Amino acid sequence: MRVDSRIPSLLVIALATLAGTGASRTAPQTERPHILVILTDDQGWGDLSLHGNPDVRTPRLDALARSGVRFDRFYVSPLCSPTRAAFLTGRDSLRGGVWGVTRGKETLRAEEVTLAEILRDAGYRTAMVGKWHNGEHYPYSPEGQGFETFFGFRRGHWNNYFDTWLLRGTEPVRTRGYINDVLTEEALGILQGPHERPLFLYLAYNTPHSPFQVPDPYFDRVKARGLDDRTAAVYAMVESLDDNVGRILDALAAQGLARDTIVVFFGDNGPNGARFNGGMRGTKGSVHEGGVRVPCFVSWPGHLAPREVAPIASGVDLLPTLLDLAGVSVPEGLELDGQSLRPLLEGGTAGWPDRTLFSHRFLDREPQPAPGAARTQRYRAVDEGEGWQLYDMEGDPGQQNDIAGAHPEITARLAAEYDAWFRDVTRAGFTRFPIPVGFPEENPVSLPATQAWFEGGPAFEQGQGWANDWLTSWTDTDARLWWELDVVEAGTYDVSLEYLCPEDEAGARVRVSAGESEAAATVTATAIHQVPSPDRVPRKEVYEMEWERLPLGPLELPRGRVRLTLEAIENGRGRVLDLMAVRLDRRAPP
């Protein structure tokens, strides 16, 4: 039974009780369903035994797919942060200002309306566990985008998966054990209730994204199948995920919540490397089929019968679909790019349109039209910057034969559709948003090196400025680093640096300034200690270091847009320092 969104849930319970329905107080049939969305990181379509992969065992995910609705052609972005933004908003990620995966380009505009905000306002309890990757600072953080509770990390990837630090809200907490298990334990605690309100839980695992770390029993079992270390580590991480998803599903069943919970499982992009992917062309980062086609399963026992859906669908469709199933209205005036998949979930395809879905891959500069792709039920048109290609995905699913020359009219039509779409979704432009400072919801505020602007010599340790990277090679007093801030509350902020400096290079004098206020200190030597990292293969990301703190003193920050600058005013012993972040602690008003 679908309940009118205007009826308060407590009234629904009372009516059900008076009617003598015998409905459980845990999850009466007349209440809105709980919603659980499980998202995995870099798990491609082929990383399931269900899809014919002979080297991985995923019995729980396979069973989830077979017992619910399985989308055969489900598409997301080639990279992770835009997929997450599209899911959360029901809108193409470029509309929301997401045009990268690091350095602030992954940040979703605060004014975008998210699924969590809509469901919270409709009476849902909202919780997020795991990887966020749509903004490091409040109000771009989960708590600023509609989630009442958050446990996990905000950045694009994490450095260590064993005995690591995560955030509970804004507070760092030490965890014990493997990160998949830790996130599952947190989710299980949330699922235990109490459930006075329906629950929306967004559980975003960060595996099998690198670094490739996994407990020995999983790795040893998969390695024995004759695989190389990298592939074995990936599939071992997937099998850990499978077990943990199974724990979640078992908990729903044990608590009598399975029939009252919509479960959605999907991946955020194609596989992070060359491995089994059903013969598709492309992997993570590609706008070809293999880079953007992912598993997607929807389960709601007693409401949705098992079936496979053939029509193409997209991550932007999940928000309108879940609202439709839950009986929650789309806010008036909110323009969505997605559409409700409810008819397909319920077995109806009559009148379903032959849609065109679009993919885009941003490069280091501001988004350009290429690489991009347009996908219909039959065709995929791809532009990688050297002209449009066209593939018949029914007759040539591996994209071996470019038929653009044989079908110029189809190619031109899809190219025109793509160009119109790109102009539309990028019309608001792009910018790296200033870092908000002064919100009571977040104090202190960390200004990460990855979001700094810099000139005069400093460079990123890893080279790309991915999450957790730091600035090094800073030797020149002419060099400077700066951050653009949006100070929402003027006041006195104590400034410190998270840094490293070896004994033989200590002694530089550094200064931080904002407007007419400044603070300075002499750089002292630190220990240089890398946190042990049990990687199965060498990583591309930076390794985790133990950073020390250098206090610089108080800084007066005025309200509004402010540029905070860091520079060396004296240096004569090599590097000034290696910088992870600048920290701002707002003092309480007198």
C-alpha positions as CSV (number, residue, x, y, z in Angstrom):
1,M,0.0,0.0,0.0
2,R,1.4,3.4,-0.9
3,V,0.9,6.1,1.6
4,D,0.1,9.7,0.7
5,S,3.3,11.8,1.5
6,R,1.2,14.3,3.5
7,I,0.1,11.7,6.2
8,P,2.4,11.8,9.2
9,S,3.9,8.4,9.9
10,L,2.6,8.3,13.5
11,L,-0.9,8.8,12.3
12,V,-0.4,5.9,9.9
13,I,0.7,3.7,12.7
14,A,-2.4,4.7,14.8
15,L,-4.8,4.0,11.9
16,A,-3.2,0.7,11.3
17,T,-3.6,-0.3,15.0
18,L,-7.2,0.8,15.1
19,A,-8.0,-1.1,12.0
20,G,-6.7,-4.3,13.7
21,T,-4.3,-5.0,10.9
22,G,-1.8,-6.8,13.2
23,A,1.1,-4.9,11.4
24,S,4.5,-5.0,13.2
25,R,5.5,-1.8,15.0
26,T,9.0,-2.4,13.7
27,A,8.0,-1.8,10.1
28,P,4.2,-1.6,9.5
29,Q,3.2,-2.2,5.9
30,T,1.5,1.2,5.9
31,E,4.8,3.0,6.7
32,R,7.2,4.2,4.0
33,P,9.9,1.6,3.3
34,H,13.4,1.9,4.6
35,I,15.9,2.5,1.8
36,L,19.4,1.0,1.8
37,V,21.7,2.0,-1.1
38,I,25.0,0.1,-1.3
39,L,27.7,1.6,-3.6
40,T,31.1,0.0,-4.3
41,D,34.2,1.7,-5.5
42,D,35.9,0.6,-8.8
43,Q,33.9,-2.7,-8.9
44,G,33.2,-3.2,-12.6
45,W,30.4,-5.1,-14.3
46,G,32.6,-8.1,-14.7
47,D,33.6,-8.4,-11.0
48,L,30.8,-10.8,-10.2
49,S,30.5,-14.5,-10.8
50,L,27.0,-13.8,-11.8
51,H,28.3,-12.2,-15.0
52,G,30.5,-15.1,-16.0
53,N,33.8,-14.3,-14.2
54,P,35.4,-17.6,-13.5
55,D,38.0,-16.2,-11.0
56,V,35.8,-14.5,-8.4
57,R,33.1,-15.9,-6.1
58,T,30.2,-13.6,-5.2
59,P,27.3,-15.8,-4.0
60,R,25.6,-13.2,-1.9
61,L,25.6,-10.5,-4.6
62,D,24.5,-13.0,-7.2
63,A,21.6,-14.1,-5.0
64,L,20.6,-10.5,-4.4
65,A,20.5,-9.9,-8.2
66,R,18.5,-13.1,-8.9
67,S,16.0,-12.4,-6.1
68,G,15.3,-8.9,-7.3
69,V,15.4,-6.7,-10.4
70,R,18.6,-6.8,-12.3
71,F,19.4,-4.1,-14.8
72,D,21.3,-5.5,-17.8
73,R,22.4,-2.1,-19.2
74,F,23.0,0.4,-16.3
75,Y,25.3,3.3,-16.9
76,V,27.2,5.8,-14.7
77,S,30.2,8.1,-15.1
78,P,33.7,6.8,-16.0
79,L,35.0,8.1,-12.6
80,C,33.7,8.1,-9.1
81,S,32.8,11.5,-7.8
82,P,30.4,12.4,-10.7
83,T,28.6,9.1,-10.3
84,R,28.0,9.9,-6.7
85,A,26.8,13.4,-7.4
86,A,24.4,12.1,-10.1
87,F,22.9,9.5,-7.8
88,L,22.5,12.0,-4.9
89,T,20.8,14.7,-7.1
90,G,19.1,12.9,-9.9
91,R,20.9,15.4,-12.2
92,D,23.9,15.2,-14.4
93,S,27.0,15.8,-12.3
94,L,28.2,18.7,-14.5
95,R,25.1,20.6,-13.5
96,G,26.1,20.3,-9.9
97,G,29.6,21.7,-10.5
98,V,31.5,18.4,-10.3
99,W,34.2,18.4,-12.9
100,G,37.0,16.4,-11.4
101,V,38.0,13.9,-8.7
102,T,40.4,16.0,-6.6
103,R,41.6,19.5,-5.7
104,G,38.1,20.7,-5.0
105,K,36.8,19.9,-8.4
106,E,34.8,17.0,-7.0
107,T,32.7,19.3,-4.8
108,L,29.0,19.3,-5.3
109,R,27.3,22.7,-5.1
110,A,25.7,23.2,-1.7
111,E,22.5,24.5,-3.3
112,E,21.9,21.2,-5.1
113,V,19.0,19.3,-3.6
114,T,20.0,15.8,-2.6
115,L,18.1,12.6,-2.0
116,A,19.1,12.8,1.7
117,E,17.6,16.3,2.0
118,I,14.3,15.3,0.3
119,L,13.9,12.1,2.4
120,R,14.9,13.9,5.6
121,D,12.3,16.6,5.0
122,A,9.8,13.8,4.4
123,G,10.4,12.3,7.8
124,Y,13.3,9.9,7.1
125,R,16.2,9.3,9.4
126,T,19.3,9.8,7.1
127,A,22.7,8.2,7.6
128,M,25.8,7.9,5.5
129,V,28.6,5.4,6.0
130,G,31.8,5.2,4.0
131,K,33.3,7.2,1.1
132,W,31.7,10.6,0.4
133,H,33.9,12.2,-2.3
134,N,31.6,15.2,-3.1
135,G,33.2,17.9,-0.9
136,E,35.6,18.0,2.0
137,H,34.2,20.9,4.0
138,Y,30.8,21.8,5.5
139,P,28.3,22.6,3.9
140,Y,29.6,20.4,1.1
141,S,30.0,17.5,3.5
142,P,27.5,14.8,4.1
143,E,26.0,16.7,7.1
144,G,25.6,19.8,5.0
145,Q,23.9,17.8,2.2
146,G,21.1,16.1,4.2
147,F,22.7,13.3,6.2
148,E,22.0,13.5,10.0
149,T,24.8,11.2,10.8
150,F,28.1,10.3,9.0
151,F,30.9,7.8,9.6
152,G,33.6,7.4,7.0
153,F,35.9,9.7,5.1
154,R,35.2,12.7,2.8
155,R,38.1,12.4,0.3
156,G,38.4,10.5,-2.9
157,H,40.3,7.5,-1.5
158,W,41.8,6.4,1.8
159,N,45.4,5.5,2.4
160,N,45.2,2.5,4.6
161,Y,42.5,-0.1,5.1
162,F,43.6,-1.7,8.4
163,D,43.4,0.0,11.8
164,T,42.9,3.4,10.3
165,W,41.4,6.7,11.2
166,L,37.9,7.7,10.1
167,L,35.5,10.5,10.8
168,R,32.5,10.3,13.0
169,G,30.9,13.5,12.0
170,T,33.9,15.8,12.1
171,E,35.8,13.9,14.9
172,P,38.6,11.6,13.9
173,V,38.2,8.1,15.5
174,R,40.6,5.2,15.5
175,T,39.2,2.0,14.1
176,R,40.4,-1.6,14.4
177,G,40.3,-4.2,11.7
178,Y,39.7,-4.2,8.0
179,I,37.8,-1.2,6.6
180,N,35.1,-3.3,4.9
181,D,34.3,-4.9,8.2
182,V,34.5,-1.6,10.1
183,L,32.0,0.1,7.7
184,T,29.7,-2.9,7.9
185,E,29.7,-2.9,11.7
186,E,28.7,0.8,11.7
187,A,25.9,0.1,9.2
188,L,24.7,-2.9,11.3
189,G,24.5,-0.6,14.3
190,I,22.3,1.9,12.4
191,L,20.1,-0.9,11.1
192,Q,19.4,-2.1,14.6
193,G,17.3,1.0,15.1
194,P,15.3,2.2,16.9
195,H,13.1,2.9,13.8
196,E,10.6,5.5,14.9
197,R,11.2,6.9,11.5
198,P,11.9,5.2,8.2
199,L,15.6,5.0,7.5
200,F,17.6,6.0,4.5
201,L,21.1,4.5,4.8
202,Y,23.8,5.2,2.1
203,L,26.6,2.7,2.5
204,A,29.5,3.5,0.3
205,Y,32.3,0.9,0.5
206,N,35.7,2.1,-0.8
207,T,36.9,-1.2,-2.2
208,P,38.2,-2.6,-4.5
209,H,39.7,0.9,-5.1
210,S,43.5,0.9,-4.5
211,P,45.6,0.6,-2.4
212,F,45.2,-3.1,-2.8
213,Q,45.0,-4.3,0.8
214,V,42.9,-7.2,2.0
215,P,43.1,-9.8,4.8
216,D,45.3,-12.8,4.3
217,P,42.5,-15.4,4.2
218,Y,40.8,-13.7,1.3
219,F,44.0,-13.1,-0.6
220,D,45.4,-16.5,-0.1
221,R,42.2,-18.2,-1.2
222,V,42.0,-16.2,-4.4
223,K,45.7,-16.3,-5.1
224,A,45.5,-20.1,-5.1
225,R,43.4,-19.8,-8.3
226,G,46.6,-18.9,-10.2
227,L,46.1,-15.1,-10.6
228,D,48.7,-12.4,-10.5
229,D,49.0,-10.5,-7.2
230,R,47.1,-7.4,-8.4
231,T,44.1,-9.3,-9.8
232,A,44.1,-11.6,-6.8
233,A,44.0,-8.6,-4.5
234,V,41.1,-7.0,-6.4
235,Y,39.0,-10.2,-6.4
236,A,39.8,-10.9,-2.7
237,M,38.5,-7.4,-1.9
238,V,35.4,-8.1,-3.9
239,E,34.8,-11.4,-2.0
240,S,35.2,-9.4,1.2
241,L,32.6,-7.1,0.0
242,D,30.3,-10.0,-0.9
243,D,30.6,-11.4,2.6
244,N,29.9,-8.0,4.1
245,V,26.9,-7.3,1.9
246,G,25.7,-10.8,3.0
247,R,26.0,-9.7,6.7
248,I,23.8,-6.6,6.0
249,L,21.1,-8.7,4.2
250,D,21.2,-11.3,7.0
251,A,20.6,-8.5,9.5
252,L,17.6,-7.2,7.6
253,A,16.1,-10.6,7.6
254,A,16.8,-11.3,11.2
255,Q,15.2,-8.1,12.3
256,G,12.1,-8.6,10.1
257,L,13.0,-5.7,7.9
258,A,13.7,-7.4,4.6
259,R,10.2,-7.0,3.2
260,D,10.1,-3.4,4.3
261,T,13.4,-2.3,2.9
262,I,14.3,-1.3,-0.7
263,V,17.9,-2.4,-1.3
264,V,19.8,-0.9,-4.2
265,F,23.3,-2.1,-5.1
266,F,25.5,-0.6,-7.9
267,G,29.0,0.3,-8.8
268,D,30.5,3.8,-9.5
269,N,32.5,3.1,-12.7
270,G,34.2,0.4,-14.7
271,P,37.0,-1.8,-13.3
272,N,40.2,-0.1,-12.1
273,G,42.4,-2.1,-14.4
274,A,42.4,-4.6,-17.2
275,R,40.6,-7.8,-16.1
276,F,37.5,-9.8,-17.0
277,N,34.7,-7.4,-18.1
278,G,32.5,-9.4,-20.3
279,G,34.4,-8.6,-23.5
280,M,33.6,-4.9,-23.3
281,R,35.9,-2.2,-24.5
282,G,37.3,0.2,-21.9
283,T,37.9,0.3,-18.2
284,K,37.6,3.0,-15.5
285,G,38.1,6.4,-17.0
286,S,36.9,5.4,-20.5
287,V,33.7,6.6,-22.1
288,H,33.4,3.3,-24.0
289,E,31.0,0.7,-22.7
290,G,33.4,-1.0,-20.3
291,G,34.1,2.2,-18.5
292,V,30.6,3.1,-17.7
293,R,28.4,0.0,-17.6
294,V,28.1,-1.4,-14.0
295,P,26.0,-3.8,-12.1
296,C,22.7,-2.5,-10.6
297,F,20.3,-4.6,-8.6
298,V,17.1,-3.5,-6.8
299,S,15.5,-5.7,-4.3
300,W,12.2,-5.2,-2.4
301,P,10.9,-8.7,-1.4
302,G,7.1,-9.0,-1.7
303,H,6.9,-5.9,-3.8
304,L,9.2,-6.4,-6.8
305,A,9.3,-9.7,-8.5
306,P,12.6,-11.1,-9.8
307,R,13.3,-10.1,-13.4
308,E,15.9,-8.7,-15.7
309,V,15.5,-5.3,-17.3
310,A,16.7,-4.8,-20.8
311,P,16.1,-1.1,-21.4
312,I,19.1,1.2,-20.7
313,A,19.1,3.1,-17.4
314,S,21.4,5.5,-15.5
315,G,22.5,6.6,-12.1
316,V,20.5,9.8,-12.4
317,D,17.4,7.6,-12.4
318,L,17.9,6.3,-8.9
319,L,16.7,9.4,-7.0
320,P,13.3,9.7,-8.8
321,T,12.9,6.0,-8.7
322,L,13.4,5.7,-4.9
323,L,11.1,8.7,-4.3
324,D,8.4,7.1,-6.4
325,L,8.7,3.8,-4.6
326,A,8.6,5.5,-1.2
327,G,5.6,7.7,-2.1
328,V,7.7,10.9,-1.6
329,S,7.1,13.8,-4.0
330,V,9.8,15.5,-6.0
331,P,10.1,19.0,-4.6
332,E,8.3,21.6,-6.6
333,G,10.5,23.3,-9.1
334,L,13.3,20.7,-8.9
335,E,14.4,19.8,-12.5
336,L,15.7,16.3,-12.8
337,D,17.6,14.6,-15.6
338,G,16.6,11.1,-14.4
339,Q,13.3,9.5,-14.5
340,S,11.5,6.9,-12.4
341,L,12.3,3.4,-13.3
342,R,9.3,2.1,-11.4
343,P,7.5,0.9,-14.6
344,L,10.5,-1.2,-15.5
345,L,10.9,-2.5,-12.0
346,E,7.3,-3.7,-12.1
347,G,7.6,-5.3,-15.5
348,G,6.1,-2.8,-17.7
349,T,7.9,-1.7,-20.8
350,A,5.0,-0.6,-23.0
351,G,5.5,3.0,-24.0
352,W,9.0,3.2,-22.5
353,P,11.1,5.7,-24.5
354,D,14.2,4.8,-26.5
355,R,16.4,7.2,-24.5
356,T,19.8,8.6,-25.2
357,L,22.2,8.6,-22.2
358,F,25.4,10.6,-22.1
359,S,28.9,10.0,-20.7
360,H,31.6,12.5,-20.2
361,R,35.2,12.3,-19.0
362,F,36.8,15.4,-17.7
363,L,40.6,16.0,-18.1
364,D,42.9,18.2,-16.1
365,R,41.6,21.4,-17.6
366,E,38.0,22.9,-17.5
367,P,35.6,20.4,-19.1
368,Q,35.7,20.2,-22.9
369,P,33.2,18.2,-24.9
370,A,35.6,15.3,-25.5
371,P,36.0,12.6,-24.4
372,G,32.2,12.0,-24.5
373,A,29.7,9.5,-25.6
374,A,26.0,9.1,-26.4
375,R,24.3,5.7,-25.8
376,T,20.9,4.6,-27.2
377,Q,19.4,1.1,-26.7
378,R,21.2,0.0,-29.9
379,Y,24.1,2.4,-30.6
380,R,27.1,4.0,-28.8
381,A,28.6,7.1,-30.4
382,V,32.0,8.1,-28.9
383,D,34.2,11.1,-29.4
384,E,37.7,10.8,-27.9
385,G,38.8,14.1,-29.4
386,E,39.5,12.9,-32.9
387,G,36.1,12.7,-34.4
388,W,32.9,10.6,-33.7
389,Q,32.9,6.8,-33.8
390,L,29.7,4.7,-33.9
391,Y,29.1,1.2,-32.8
392,D,26.2,-1.2,-33.1
393,M,26.1,-2.5,-29.5
394,E,23.6,-5.3,-30.4
395,G,25.7,-6.7,-33.2
396,D,29.1,-5.7,-32.0
397,P,29.1,-5.4,-28.1
398,G,32.9,-5.4,-28.0
399,Q,33.0,-2.3,-30.2
400,Q,35.4,-3.8,-32.8
401,N,33.9,-2.1,-35.9
402,D,33.4,1.6,-36.2
403,I,30.4,2.1,-38.5
404,A,30.3,5.9,-38.4
405,G,31.2,6.1,-42.1
406,A,28.5,3.6,-43.1
407,H,25.8,5.4,-41.0
408,P,26.6,9.2,-41.2
409,E,23.0,10.2,-40.4
410,I,22.9,8.2,-37.1
411,T,26.4,9.5,-36.2
412,A,25.4,13.1,-36.9
413,R,22.2,12.8,-34.9
414,L,23.8,11.4,-31.8
415,A,26.7,13.9,-32.1
416,A,24.2,16.8,-32.2
417,E,22.3,15.4,-29.2
418,Y,25.5,15.1,-27.3
419,D,26.6,18.7,-28.2
420,A,23.2,20.1,-27.1
421,W,23.4,18.1,-23.8
422,F,26.9,19.3,-23.1
423,R,26.0,22.9,-23.7
424,D,23.0,22.6,-21.4
425,V,24.7,20.9,-18.4
426,T,27.7,23.2,-18.5
427,R,26.0,26.5,-18.9
428,A,26.5,27.4,-15.2
429,G,30.3,27.1,-15.7
430,F,32.9,25.7,-13.3
431,T,35.0,27.0,-10.5
432,R,36.9,25.7,-7.5
433,F,34.7,26.8,-4.7
434,P,36.4,28.8,-1.9
435,I,36.8,26.8,1.3
436,P,34.1,27.7,3.9
437,V,35.6,28.7,7.3
438,G,33.7,29.7,10.4
439,F,30.7,27.4,10.4
440,P,30.0,26.1,14.0
441,E,29.4,22.6,12.4
442,E,33.1,22.4,11.6
443,N,35.9,23.7,13.7
444,P,38.8,23.4,13.2
445,V,38.9,23.6,9.4
446,S,41.8,21.9,7.5
447,L,43.0,23.6,4.3
448,P,44.5,20.6,2.5
449,A,47.6,21.0,0.3
450,T,45.6,19.4,-2.5
451,Q,43.3,22.4,-2.6
452,A,46.1,25.0,-2.5
453,W,47.1,27.2,-5.4
454,F,50.8,27.6,-5.7
455,E,53.7,29.0,-7.8
456,G,57.4,29.2,-7.7
457,G,58.6,25.6,-7.3
458,P,56.4,23.5,-5.0
459,A,55.0,20.3,-6.5
460,F,52.9,17.4,-5.4
461,E,54.7,14.3,-4.0
462,Q,52.7,12.0,-6.2
463,G,52.3,14.4,-9.1
464,Q,48.6,14.6,-9.6
465,G,47.4,16.1,-6.4
466,W,45.1,13.2,-5.6
467,A,43.5,12.8,-2.2
468,N,46.0,12.6,0.6
469,D,48.8,14.0,-1.5
470,W,51.1,16.8,-0.1
471,L,53.3,19.6,-1.4
472,T,57.1,19.1,-1.5
473,S,60.1,20.5,-3.4
474,W,59.5,23.9,-1.8
475,T,63.0,25.6,-1.6
476,D,62.5,29.2,-2.9
477,T,61.6,32.2,-0.9
478,D,59.9,33.5,-4.0
479,A,57.4,30.6,-3.9
480,R,54.0,31.1,-2.4
481,L,51.0,28.9,-1.6
482,W,47.5,30.2,-1.1
483,W,43.9,29.1,-0.4
484,E,40.7,31.0,-1.3
485,L,38.4,31.1,1.7
486,D,34.8,32.1,2.3
487,V,34.8,33.2,6.0
488,V,31.2,33.0,7.3
489,E,32.2,34.2,10.8
490,A,34.9,36.8,11.4
491,G,37.1,36.2,14.3
492,T,40.5,35.0,15.7
493,Y,41.8,31.8,14.2
494,D,44.8,29.9,15.5
495,V,46.9,28.8,12.6
496,S,49.1,25.7,12.5
497,L,50.8,23.6,9.8
498,E,50.7,19.8,9.4
499,Y,54.2,19.3,8.1
500,L,57.4,17.3,7.9
501,C,61.0,18.5,7.9
502,P,64.2,16.5,8.3
503,E,66.8,17.6,10.8
504,D,69.3,18.8,8.2
505,E,66.8,21.1,6.5
506,A,65.1,22.7,9.5
507,G,65.3,26.4,10.2
508,A,63.3,28.2,7.6
509,R,61.1,31.0,8.7
510,V,57.5,30.8,7.3
511,R,54.7,33.3,7.4
512,V,50.9,33.0,6.9
513,S,48.9,36.1,6.1
514,A,45.3,37.1,5.3
515,G,44.5,40.7,4.6
516,E,46.5,42.8,7.1
517,S,46.9,40.0,9.7
518,E,49.9,37.7,9.7
519,A,51.6,35.1,11.9
520,A,55.1,33.5,11.6
521,A,57.2,30.7,13.0
522,T,60.5,29.0,12.5
523,V,60.4,25.5,11.1
524,T,61.6,22.9,13.5
525,A,62.8,19.3,12.7
526,T,60.4,16.4,12.8
527,A,60.7,12.7,12.7
528,I,60.0,11.2,9.2
529,H,57.8,8.1,9.7
530,Q,55.8,6.3,7.1
531,V,52.8,4.4,8.4
532,P,53.2,0.7,7.5
533,S,51.1,-0.2,4.5
534,P,50.3,-3.9,3.8
535,D,49.9,-3.4,0.1
536,R,49.8,-6.5,-2.1
537,V,51.3,-4.6,-5.0
538,P,53.0,-1.2,-5.1
539,R,50.6,1.7,-5.1
540,K,50.3,4.7,-7.4
541,E,49.0,6.9,-4.5
542,V,51.2,8.4,-1.8
543,Y,51.9,6.4,1.3
544,E,50.5,7.6,4.6
545,M,52.9,9.6,6.8
546,E,52.7,10.7,10.5
547,W,52.5,14.4,10.3
548,E,53.5,16.9,13.0
549,R,52.1,20.3,13.8
550,L,53.8,23.6,13.8
551,P,51.8,26.4,15.5
552,L,52.2,29.8,13.9
553,G,49.9,31.9,16.1
554,P,46.6,33.8,15.8
555,L,45.3,35.3,12.6
556,E,42.3,37.7,12.3
557,L,40.0,36.7,9.5
558,P,37.4,39.2,8.3
559,R,34.0,38.0,7.0
560,G,33.7,37.3,3.3
561,R,36.1,36.2,0.6
562,V,39.7,36.0,1.9
563,R,42.9,34.8,0.4
564,L,45.2,33.0,2.9
565,T,48.8,33.0,1.8
566,L,51.7,30.9,3.1
567,E,55.3,31.8,2.1
568,A,58.9,31.4,3.3
569,I,60.6,34.6,4.4
570,E,63.9,32.9,5.2
571,N,65.4,29.7,4.0
572,G,68.9,28.4,3.5
573,R,69.0,24.7,4.2
574,G,67.2,23.0,1.3
575,R,63.5,22.4,1.5
576,V,61.4,24.7,3.5
577,L,59.1,21.9,4.6
578,D,56.7,19.3,3.2
579,L,53.1,20.5,3.7
580,M,50.0,18.3,4.2
581,A,47.6,21.1,5.4
582,V,47.0,24.4,7.1
583,R,44.8,24.1,10.1
584,L,42.5,26.9,11.3
585,D,41.0,26.7,14.9
586,R,38.5,29.4,15.6
587,R,38.7,30.8,19.1
588,A,35.5,31.2,21.0
589,P,34.3,34.8,21.2
590,P,35.2,36.6,24.5
